[in-house]
Amino acid sequence: MALVSWSFPTSIVFGNGALATLADKVRALGKKRVLVVADRGVVAAGVVARVTAALGDIPTRVFDAVDPNPVEKNVTDGVAAFREHQADIIVSVGGGSPLDAGKLIALATTHHRPLQEYDDAIGGDAHIGPDVPPIITIPTTAGTGSEVGRSGVVTLAATGRKTVIFSPYLLAKVAILDPELTVSMPANVTAATGFDALTHCLEAYCSKGDHPMADAIALGGLELAADFLAKAVNHPNDLEARGAMMKAAMMGAVAFQKGLGACHSLAHPLSSEKGMHHGLANALCLPAVVAFNATAIPERLERCRKIIDAGAKDIEAAVIAFRTRVGIQGGLAAHGVTKADIEKLSAKAFEDACHRSNPKDTSREDLAKLYEAAL
């Protein structure tokens, strides 16, 4: 029997008002100068002001030049801000984009290879060591789970490809999950980010490999998303639903250390090439992917069907019904993707490492057919 390694090390503070612990957490790590990494939307929503207020008299600089789908320049500009402020810790606040950017800014302050050399698809984690400044993550959405993930995703200038950089050394030292910070999310963003969490849980549970803890956490997260996403969409001030979705997002990211699948390989180019929100891209592609995988893992997908929609005839129908219930309509064509895009998208999807852990082997031609099925 092959040996495997399992790990779940991030310290997590969860609950209404958890943001108030931030300054104490910074001091407990022995740090004195903070770079807050955010995006302009989080600033405009007033969340960054709440974060800086929670930091009190700790010297703080805000870097908010992070794109909705982070690009390499966001990282290099963030490194410059870190050095100018003489920061010794990063506090990342927002959705997946600033949380990912914060990790990669931390990496690039001490690691000086071109970012493409750290690409997980080519074993770039071998170049990442422990000398990375500490990171505290504060999510304001409930989707990516990047707050407890060990990867950052960025579109690189050299390739134009959305690239995953993965290492345990990119894990946050502390994640602060405060449901009060998510109530300002509009319904469409709540639905898209929540579908990202659901997809993480489903794909992690279905991915290749043996990881019983990841499987159990994935199923628990899937149950939370199935039970609470529609409530969070329709009742934005429901803190129980908001908190449950934060848990689902966190659990999905913990679980996908096991691996993801073809849906994420399809979704990543939709963000880098078409500017599509990552959670929406997952929602639009997932029905075709689960139908494709149905013959490879029927028992696992049947378990997922019962969780998502026990009355649906199969897992594809369950995902479509759930998607409709949270207000996500149509397919890729309704969101600006055409048949003419498929050749380029499928080439980039095949370069993406996520499909390697898909339960059914996936060729470039398969990925093209999945895009077509998702139109």
C-alpha positions in Angstrom: 0.0 0.0 0.0 1.4 3.4 -1.0 2.2 5.9 1.8 0.3 9.2 1.8 0.5 12.3 4.0 -2.4 14.3 5.5 -2.3 17.7 7.2 -4.8 20.4 8.4 -2.7 23.0 10.2 -4.3 26.5 9.8 -5.5 28.3 13.0 -9.1 29.5 12.4 -11.1 32.1 14.4 -14.8 31.8 13.5 -17.9 33.8 14.6 -19.7 37.1 14.5 -17.3 39.8 15.5 -14.2 37.7 15.0 -12.5 40.6 13.3 -11.9 42.2 16.7 -9.2 39.6 17.4 -7.0 40.8 14.5 -4.5 43.1 16.3 -3.9 40.4 19.0 -3.2 37.8 16.3 -0.7 40.1 14.6 1.1 40.8 17.9 1.0 37.1 18.8 3.0 36.4 15.7 5.6 39.0 16.8 5.0 41.3 13.9 4.8 45.1 13.9 4.1 46.5 10.4 1.2 45.3 8.3 0.5 45.4 4.6 -3.2 45.0 4.0 -3.9 43.4 0.6 -7.4 44.1 -0.8 -9.2 45.2 -3.9 -11.0 48.4 -4.7 -14.4 46.7 -4.2 -13.6 45.7 -0.7 -12.3 49.2 0.0 -15.5 50.8 -1.5 -17.7 48.5 0.7 -16.0 49.9 3.8 -14.6 46.5 4.9 -10.9 47.7 4.7 -11.7 50.6 6.9 -13.1 48.1 9.5 -9.9 46.1 9.2 -7.6 49.0 9.6 -9.6 50.1 12.6 -9.3 46.7 14.1 -5.5 46.9 13.7 -5.5 50.0 16.0 -2.1 51.6 16.3 -0.2 49.0 14.4 1.5 50.8 11.4 -0.5 49.8 8.3 -0.4 50.4 4.6 -3.2 49.4 2.3 -2.5 47.9 -1.2 -5.7 47.6 -3.2 -4.4 47.3 -6.8 -5.6 43.7 -7.2 -7.7 42.8 -10.3 -10.8 40.6 -10.1 -8.7 37.8 -11.7 -5.2 38.6 -10.4 -2.4 39.2 -12.9 1.3 39.1 -12.4 1.6 42.9 -12.1 -0.6 42.9 -9.1 2.0 40.7 -7.4 5.0 42.7 -8.4 3.3 46.0 -7.4 2.3 44.4 -4.1 5.9 43.4 -3.4 7.0 47.0 -4.0 4.4 48.2 -1.5 5.5 45.6 1.1 9.1 46.8 0.8 8.3 50.5 0.8 6.3 50.1 4.0 9.0 47.8 5.5 6.1 45.4 6.3 6.7 42.1 8.1 3.3 40.6 7.8 0.4 40.5 5.2 -3.2 40.8 6.1 -5.3 39.8 3.1 -8.9 40.8 3.0 -11.6 40.1 0.4 -12.6 37.4 -2.0 -10.4 34.9 -3.6 -8.5 37.4 -5.7 -6.9 39.5 -2.9 -6.4 36.4 -0.7 -4.5 34.6 -3.5 -2.6 37.8 -4.4 -1.6 38.2 -0.8 0.0 34.7 -0.7 1.9 35.3 -3.9 3.1 38.8 -2.8 4.4 37.1 0.4 6.1 34.5 -1.7 7.7 37.0 -4.0 9.1 39.1 -1.2 11.6 36.3 -0.4 11.6 34.1 -3.6 13.1 35.7 -6.7 12.6 33.2 -9.5 10.1 34.2 -12.3 6.6 33.2 -11.1 6.1 30.7 -13.9 8.9 28.6 -12.4 6.7 28.0 -9.3 3.8 26.6 -11.4 2.3 23.6 -9.7 1.8 21.8 -13.1 5.6 21.6 -13.5 6.5 20.8 -9.9 7.3 24.4 -9.0 6.6 23.8 -5.3 10.1 22.3 -5.1 11.5 25.9 -5.4 9.4 27.2 -2.5 10.9 27.3 1.0 9.7 28.3 4.5 11.1 31.8 4.4 7.8 33.5 3.5 6.4 36.3 5.6 3.3 35.3 7.7 -0.1 35.8 6.3 -3.5 36.4 8.0 -6.5 36.0 5.8 -9.9 37.6 6.3 -12.5 36.4 3.7 -15.5 38.6 2.7 -17.0 36.1 0.4 -17.8 32.4 0.9 -16.5 30.6 -2.1 -12.8 30.0 -2.8 -11.8 29.0 0.6 -8.5 30.6 -0.2 -8.2 31.7 3.4 -7.2 28.2 4.4 -5.8 27.0 1.1 -2.1 26.5 0.3 -2.3 27.9 -3.3 -2.5 31.1 -5.1 -3.8 31.5 -8.7 -2.5 34.2 -11.0 -2.5 34.9 -14.7 1.1 35.1 -15.8 2.4 37.7 -18.3 4.7 35.1 -20.0 2.0 32.6 -20.8 -1.4 34.5 -20.5 -2.5 31.4 -18.5 -4.2 31.2 -15.2 -1.6 29.4 -13.1 -1.7 27.6 -9.8 1.2 28.1 -7.4 1.0 25.6 -4.5 3.0 25.0 -1.4 2.3 24.4 2.3 4.5 27.4 3.0 1.7 29.6 1.5 -0.8 28.7 4.2 -2.1 31.5 6.3 -0.9 31.5 9.9 -4.4 32.6 11.0 -7.8 32.8 9.1 -10.4 35.1 10.6 -13.9 34.1 9.5 -16.5 36.7 10.5 -19.9 36.2 8.9 -20.7 39.9 9.5 -18.2 40.8 6.8 -20.2 38.8 4.1 -23.6 40.4 4.5 -23.0 43.1 1.9 -22.4 40.6 -0.9 -25.1 41.0 -3.6 -27.3 38.0 -4.4 -25.5 37.1 -7.7 -22.0 37.2 -6.1 -23.3 35.1 -3.1 -24.6 32.5 -5.6 -21.5 32.4 -7.7 -19.1 32.3 -4.8 -21.2 29.7 -3.1 -21.3 27.6 -6.2 -17.5 27.7 -6.1 -17.6 26.2 -2.6 -20.0 23.5 -3.7 -17.8 22.7 -6.7 -14.7 22.4 -4.5 -16.4 20.0 -2.2 -17.9 17.9 -5.0 -14.7 17.7 -7.1 -12.5 17.0 -4.1 -14.7 14.2 -2.9 -14.8 12.7 -6.5 -11.1 13.3 -7.3 -8.5 10.5 -7.6 -6.6 9.5 -4.5 -7.0 8.2 -1.0 -7.7 10.9 1.6 -10.4 9.9 4.1 -10.3 13.2 6.0 -10.6 15.3 2.9 -13.5 13.1 1.7 -15.4 13.5 5.0 -14.8 17.2 5.1 -15.8 17.5 1.4 -19.1 15.8 2.1 -19.8 17.9 5.2 -19.1 21.1 3.2 -21.4 19.9 0.4 -24.2 19.4 2.9 -23.7 22.9 4.2 -23.8 24.4 0.7 -26.8 22.4 -0.3 -28.7 23.4 2.9 -27.7 27.1 3.2 -26.7 28.7 -0.1 -30.2 29.5 -1.3 -30.9 31.0 2.2 -27.8 33.2 2.0 -28.9 34.3 -1.5 -32.5 35.1 -0.6 -31.9 36.4 3.0 -28.6 38.2 2.9 -28.7 39.3 6.6 -29.2 35.7 7.8 -26.0 35.3 9.8 -26.5 31.6 10.3 -26.7 31.0 6.5 -23.7 33.3 6.0 -21.7 31.5 8.6 -22.6 28.1 7.2 -21.4 29.2 3.8 -18.2 30.4 5.2 -17.7 27.0 6.8 -18.6 25.3 3.4 -16.0 27.4 1.6 -13.3 26.8 4.2 -14.1 23.0 4.2 -14.0 22.9 0.4 -10.5 24.4 0.3 -9.2 22.1 3.0 -10.7 19.1 1.1 -9.2 20.0 -2.3 -5.7 19.4 -1.1 -6.7 15.9 -2.3 -7.3 17.3 -5.8 -9.9 18.8 -8.0 -11.1 17.9 -11.4 -12.0 18.8 -15.0 -14.5 21.4 -14.0 -11.7 23.6 -12.6 -9.6 23.1 -15.7 -12.5 24.3 -17.8 -13.2 27.2 -15.4 -9.7 28.7 -15.2 -9.4 29.7 -18.9 -12.9 31.2 -18.8 -11.5 33.6 -16.2 -8.2 34.4 -17.9 -9.6 34.6 -21.4 -13.2 35.7 -21.0 -13.0 37.6 -17.7 -15.7 35.3 -16.2 -16.1 35.1 -12.4 -14.5 31.8 -11.3 -17.5 30.6 -9.3 -19.9 31.3 -12.2 -17.6 29.5 -14.6 -17.7 26.4 -12.3 -21.5 26.6 -12.0 -21.8 26.7 -15.8 -19.4 23.8 -16.4 -20.2 21.5 -13.6 -23.3 19.7 -15.0 -21.4 18.6 -18.1 -18.5 17.4 -16.0 -20.5 15.3 -13.6 -22.3 13.7 -16.5 -18.9 12.9 -18.1 -17.7 11.3 -14.8 -20.9 9.4 -14.1 -19.7 6.1 -15.4 -16.3 6.3 -13.6 -17.6 6.9 -10.1 -21.4 6.2 -10.0 -21.5 5.5 -6.2 -19.8 8.8 -5.3 -21.9 10.9 -7.6 -25.1 9.2 -6.4 -24.1 10.2 -2.9 -23.7 13.8 -4.1 -27.0 13.7 -5.9 -28.8 12.7 -2.7 -27.2 15.7 -0.9 -27.8 18.3 -3.6 -31.3 17.3 -4.7 -32.6 13.9 -3.7 -35.6 14.2 -6.1 -33.5 14.7 -9.2 -33.2 11.8 -11.7 -29.4 12.0 -11.8 -26.4 14.1 -10.7 -26.5 16.3 -13.7 -30.1 17.2 -13.2 -29.5 17.8 -9.5 -26.7 20.3 -10.2 -28.8 22.1 -12.8 -31.8 22.3 -10.5 -29.7 23.6 -7.6 -28.0 26.1 -9.9 -31.5 27.4 -11.0 -32.6 27.6 -7.4 -29.9 30.0 -6.5 -30.5 32.2 -9.6 -27.8 31.1 -12.0 -29.4 30.7 -15.5 -28.3 29.5 -18.9 -25.1 28.0 -20.2 -21.8 29.4 -21.4 -23.3 30.9 -24.5 -25.6 33.1 -22.4 -22.4 34.5 -20.8 -20.5 35.4 -23.9 -18.8 32.2 -24.9 -19.0 31.0 -28.5 -18.0 27.8 -30.4 -15.2 29.9 -31.9 -13.7 30.2 -28.4 -13.5 26.5 -27.7 -10.3 25.6 -29.5 -8.2 28.2 -27.5 -10.1 27.5 -24.3 -9.6 23.8 -24.5 -5.9 24.1 -25.2 -5.4 26.2 -22.1 -7.7 23.9 -20.1 -5.5 20.9 -21.0 -2.4 22.7 -19.8 -4.2 23.2 -16.4 -3.2 20.6 -13.8 -6.6 20.2 -12.2 -7.9 17.7 -14.7 -5.1 15.3 -13.8 -7.0 14.3 -10.6 -10.3 14.0 -12.4 -11.8 10.6 -11.8 -12.0 9.9 -15.5 -8.9 10.6 -17.7 -9.5 13.7 -19.8 -8.0 14.5 -23.1 -7.9 17.9 -24.8 -10.7 16.6 -27.1 -12.7 15.7 -24.1 -12.3 19.1 -22.7 -13.4 20.7 -25.9 -16.5 18.5 -25.9 -17.3 19.5 -22.3 -17.1 23.2 -23.3 -19.5 22.5 -26.1 -21.9 20.6 -23.9 -21.8 23.5 -21.4 -22.7 26.1 -24.1 
